[in-house]
Amino acid sequence: MNGMTTTEDKYEYELVEMLFEYSYIQNEEEYEWLVCEDDPTNEVKEEPSIVLDAEGIPMGETQEEKILRREIIHQYVQQWRADHEMNPRVYNEDIKEYIKVNQVFLLESVTHSAHRYQSTKAVLHMEEVMAKATKVCVVKVKENSNQKPFKEMLMMRYSSEDLGKVKMLVGVRKRTQEKVEYSITVPSEDVPFIDKSQVRKRKKRPK
């Protein structure tokens, strides 16, 4: 090119400012440091309050209330057993025998009775229920449960003005025939009081 040489011009660039413009109005004072996907205008939902009865027992069906009822049952039964350490039994007027209270009743009560407020109340009146309940039928033992030490279970019922029909199961030991308190519950209205498939039929004696 006519014998002339050229040198490339080199330029250096420096970022001075970066500006973002929004198509809607921003309220910088209110949400200046907010980083989230939720709508900040949503109100915080309050957790439902726990309603207690006159005795301080939670009446609802939330998990927190069930946990509180478990602790109430645990403390009550443990204290009852300590107070009756020498003779942890209650005489039942219908079968005219003593029913023993041991660890299995505590386990069943904490596991199952705490689920419903009515069942918890029934356990806290265990002496009255155990003494006044009447025998309804004999049911089979559930193999995959704490019923294994028993040959059969006595299903008993106690009618309460406040709680309705209280269901009580009593285990009968295989060798000694000793009666052991197993559980006290108040079934909901949509649950049959008796599971007919579990009822043990007595063999008829030959004439």
Secondary structure, DSSP 8 states (H G I E B T S, - for coil): -TT-------------------SS---HHHHTT---SS-TTS---------B-TTS-B-S-SHHHHHHHHHHHHHHHHHHHHHTTT--EEEETTTTEEEE--HHHHHHHHHTGGGSHHHHHHHTTHHHHHHH-EEEEEE---SSSTTTTEEEEEEEEEEETTTEEEEEEEEEETTT--EEEEEEE---TTS-SS-GGGB--------
